Amino acid sequence: MYEITLFPPAPYDFSHLFERLRHSSNWVLYRMENDSITRLFLVDGHPVLVKLTSTGTVEQPQVKLAACNATNEQQAKRAFAYCRHVFSLDRPLAPFYAAIEQNDPVLFRLVQQHRGIHMLLEPGVYEAMILSIIGQQVNMTFAANLKHELVKLCNQSFEWKGQTFYAFPSPERVASLSYEDLRKLKYSQRKAEYVIDFARLVADGRFPVDEISRMSNEQAIEEMVKLRGIGRWTAECVLLFGLGRPDILPALDIGLRNAMQLFYGLDRQPSEQEVRQMATRWRGWESYVTYYLWTALGIAKQRKQEA
């Protein structure tokens, strides 16, 4: 077993991370126990199980990463790199907080209420794209079921101490499916086509997954919207959640606009143009603002239901 100890930049609220995963539509990929999160990653086709354990506090965060079944140190390092990206373990919040404090007192009060919340990301462009396609125009519960069924169908799993852990399926495995395979799992015909066709493009090397990370936001969006079934919102989600770009503003997103109406006390939902105009004060940190507003709106809705 390969292990490392990390000290992420403070603050880091792991309790929120655990809570978010419990309610995530991607829950099938994670296993949570006490202060630990376990996830199976594919590293060059080899399943590597990584266990993250929080041993610190919000203001003095500390985590231990353990690669339970890596066959060599290089393999473990690759899996750890995925983990560091997914859980934003190397991303300091202090510069974001400083910028917001200077430019937007309303938002600064909000982020202080949720201090230490970090973005939960996907390992890369391919996985973020597939998950975003599945989540298009369906509610979170149904999306979670579709994701669960895809992962189980592809069955790139690993047994560890009597438990089965599932990795997100490789492009080659998804590409080998037929549309009917997914239709049997309650995928619509178009969603089945979008998922499998994209996986085939990646598996065949016809879609430049690695090149997307080297493009500017607009160049990457332009490249992605060429794909059948991919609009600007999906492309923006891929850049935000797949690459962790800090400056993505999905201005058409209903959740973002609802959150802005609530927390800024607006008498109506802002238009796309109004969102972009307000966002000039967040320049460079749009993804973080969006994530915090989404999170705060979700918490507000939950508290209202419990009241």
KEKOLTOR-252336 format. One line per 3 residues: number of its first residue (from 0); their letters; for each residue x, y, z of C-alpha. Coordinates in pm, whole numbers, padded with zeros to 5 digits. Layout:
N
NUM> a> X,Y,Z; ...
END
This chain:
307
0> mye> 00000,00000,00000; 00127,00347,-00094; 00038,00639,00135
3> itl> 00095,01014,00146; -00014,01286,00389; -00127,01621,00251
6> fpp> -00195,01956,00413; -00449,02134,00190; -00460,02515,00206
9> apy> -00695,02630,00482; -00983,02660,00516; -01117,02324,00400
12> dfs> -01455,02198,00526; -01450,01822,00478; -01786,01782,00653
15> hlf> -01950,01965,00362; -01767,01743,00115; -01904,01431,00283
18> erl> -02256,01578,00289; -02238,01677,-00077; -02128,01330,-00181
21> rhs> -02414,01173,00010; -02660,01375,-00199; -02466,01365,-00525
24> snw> -02610,01197,-00834; -02262,01040,-00871; -02283,00859,-00536
27> vly> -02231,00518,-00700; -01862,00604,-00753; -01791,00674,-00385
30> rme> -01794,00487,-00055; -01806,00689,00268; -01727,00564,00617
33> nds> -01676,00790,00917; -01408,01040,00806; -01304,00848,00493
36> itr> -01401,00853,00125; -01299,00572,-00110; -01307,00582,-00488
39> lfl> -01182,00352,-00763; -00988,00515,-01049; -00872,00356,-01374
42> vdg> -00501,00426,-01431; -00402,00306,-01778; -00681,00053,-01753
45> hpv> -00572,-00074,-01411; -00818,-00020,-01122; -00655,00167,-00833
48> lvk> -00854,00212,-00514; -00779,00535,-00324; -00893,00602,00029
51> lts> -00899,00962,00153; -00911,01013,00528; -00951,01353,00692
54> tgt> -00742,01384,01008; -00742,01764,01055; -00983,02054,01107
57> veq> -01133,02325,00887; -00855,02570,00975; -00580,02309,00994
60> pqv> -00675,02053,00730; -00482,01732,00693; -00562,01428,00481
63> kla> -00409,01089,00423; -00432,00927,00081; -00379,00553,00053
66> acn> -00359,00361,-00276; -00483,00025,-00157; -00390,-00193,-00454
69> atn> -00144,00004,-00670; 00120,-00221,-00825; 00391,00045,-00824
72> eqq> 00466,00396,-00698; 00405,00564,-01036; 00060,00411,-01056
75> akr> -00017,00531,-00704; 00101,00884,-00789; -00131,00893,-01091
78> afa> -00425,00787,-00878; -00332,01042,-00610; -00323,01313,-00879
81> ycr> -00679,01227,-00979; -00782,01243,-00615; -00613,01579,-00555
84> hvf> -00796,01722,-00855; -01138,01575,-00775; -01136,01701,-00417
87> sld> -00959,02034,-00492; -00687,01950,-00241; -00435,02193,-00391
90> rpl> -00668,02491,-00447; -00644,02777,-00196; -00965,02966,-00122
93> apf> -00796,03269,00036; -00738,03459,-00295; -01103,03405,-00391
96> yaa> -01226,03528,-00053; -01001,03835,-00072; -01127,03927,-00418
99> ieq> -01491,03889,-00318; -01444,04087,00005; -01317,04383,-00197
102> ndp> -01575,04369,-00475; -01902,04220,-00348; -02001,04253,00020
105> vlf> -02330,04065,-00034; -02153,03763,-00174; -01872,03788,00080
108> rlv> -02120,03753,00367; -02262,03448,00193; -01928,03275,00136
111> qqh> -01830,03343,00496; -02141,03154,00607; -02014,02857,00405
114> rgi> -01646,02904,00471; -01418,02624,00357; -01642,02477,00088
117> hml> -01439,02348,-00206; -01548,02245,-00554; -01606,01873,-00605
120> lep> -01476,01795,-00956; -01457,01507,-01203; -01125,01346,-01305
123> gvy> -01127,01495,-01654; -01307,01603,-01970; -01431,01259,-02077
126> eam> -01602,01170,-01752; -01742,01521,-01703; -01890,01516,-02052
129> ils> -02061,01178,-02010; -02202,01276,-01670; -02322,01612,-01804
132> iig> -02496,01448,-02099; -02671,01205,-01866; -02782,01494,-01645
135> qqv> -02934,01695,-01932; -03305,01772,-01885; -03371,01514,-01612
138> nmt> -03403,01551,-01236; -03117,01453,-01008; -03279,01131,-00884
141> faa> -03336,01001,-01235; -02988,01111,-01342; -02840,00922,-01046
144> nlk> -03024,00607,-01152; -02900,00639,-01511; -02540,00689,-01395
147> hel> -02566,00398,-01153; -02698,00166,-01423; -02424,00264,-01671
150> vkl> -02150,00202,-01416; -02297,-00135,-01319; -02350,-00240,-01681
153> cnq> -01990,-00165,-01776; -01876,-00335,-01453; -01516,-00215,-01432
156> sfe> -01504,-00301,-01066; -01264,-00418,-00797; -01320,-00627,-00486
159> wkg> -01155,-00508,-00166; -01214,-00651,00181; -01548,-00800,00085
162> qtf> -01680,-00485,-00086; -01727,-00407,-00454; -01605,-00069,-00581
165> yaf> -01696,00060,-00927; -01478,00278,-01148; -01627,00513,-01402
168> psp> -01616,00311,-01726; -01343,00374,-01981; -01422,00522,-02323
171> erv> -01349,00184,-02482; -01598,00006,-02258; -01879,00258,-02320
174> asl> -01795,00264,-02692; -01851,-00112,-02708; -02216,-00075,-02600
177> sye> -02510,-00060,-02835; -02781,00205,-02811; -03025,-00069,-02717
180> dlr> -02807,-00161,-02417; -02877,00184,-02273; -03239,00197,-02389
183> klk> -03298,-00108,-02168; -03174,00105,-01874; -03437,00376,-01944
186> ysq> -03208,00603,-02142; -03387,00796,-02413; -03280,00714,-02768
189> rka> -03101,01046,-02808; -02928,01031,-02471; -02806,00679,-02549
192> eyv> -02671,00801,-02883; -02500,01106,-02734; -02327,00903,-02461
195> idf> -02208,00618,-02682; -02116,00834,-02980; -01903,01061,-02763
198> arl> -01727,00763,-02603; -01654,00626,-02951; -01503,00958,-03059
201> vad> -01275,00955,-02756; -01184,00587,-02789; -01097,00632,-03158
204> grf> -00893,00946,-03094; -01128,01160,-03302; -01211,01397,-03015
207> pvd> -00910,01582,-02867; -00972,01525,-02495; -00616,01620,-02400
210> eis> -00614,01924,-02627; -00926,02071,-02461; -00726,02138,-02145
213> rms> -00478,02347,-02344; -00742,02562,-02513; -00890,02889,-02391
216> neq> -01244,02871,-02255; -01403,02997,-02576; -01187,02777,-02798
219> aie> -01278,02472,-02590; -01649,02558,-02592; -01639,02609,-02968
222> emv> -01479,02267,-03010; -01726,02089,-02782; -02046,02240,-02924
225> klr> -01957,02088,-03261; -02059,01755,-03107; -02412,01631,-03151
228> gig> -02619,01697,-02840; -02370,01935,-02680; -02473,02296,-02617
231> rwt> -02294,02579,-02444; -02429,02491,-02095; -02293,02134,-02118
234> aec> -01959,02259,-02250; -01934,02508,-01964; -02009,02232,-01712
237> vll> -01727,02023,-01862; -01480,02310,-01823; -01596,02381,-01468
240> fgl> -01626,02026,-01333; -01388,01838,-01562; -01098,02083,-01566
243> grp> -01178,02297,-01263; -01144,02620,-01461; -01193,02906,-01209
246> dil> -01355,03154,-01450; -01658,02976,-01600; -01995,03151,-01584
249> pal> -02294,02939,-01695; -02513,03250,-01716; -02812,03062,-01860
252> dig> -02824,02817,-01570; -03160,02837,-01392; -03013,02739,-01055
255> lrn> -02756,03017,-01070; -03016,03275,-01167; -03254,03159,-00893
258> amq> -02974,03185,-00638; -02885,03536,-00750; -03248,03643,-00722
261> lfy> -03273,03503,-00369; -02947,03622,-00219; -02936,03961,-00387
264> gld> -03302,04031,-00306; -03403,04082,-00669; -03771,04113,-00758
267> rqp> -03731,03870,-01050; -03490,03618,-01194; -03205,03802,-01370
270> seq> -03157,03759,-01743; -02844,03610,-01895; -02716,03959,-01975
273> evr> -02786,04081,-01622; -02599,03782,-01478; -02298,03861,-01697
276> qma> -02312,04227,-01598; -02319,04145,-01225; -02040,03893,-01275
279> trw> -01792,04161,-01385; -01716,04214,-01016; -01620,03845,-00982
282> rgw> -01389,03834,-01284; -01150,03542,-01261; -01356,03365,-00994
285> esy> -01686,03302,-01171; -01673,02924,-01119; -01624,02961,-00745
288> vty> -01907,03213,-00718; -02135,02985,-00919; -02047,02687,-00702
291> ylw> -02108,02879,-00379; -02440,03016,-00503; -02555,02670,-00612
294> tal> -02450,02526,-00277; -02610,02801,-00071; -02935,02772,-00268
297> gia> -02945,02396,-00210; -02889,02442,00164; -03156,02713,00181
300> kqr> -03408,02487,00006; -03329,02198,00239; -03371,02415,00549
303> kqe> -03703,02545,00418; -03829,02189,00369; -03720,02093,00721
306> a> -03879,02400,00883
END
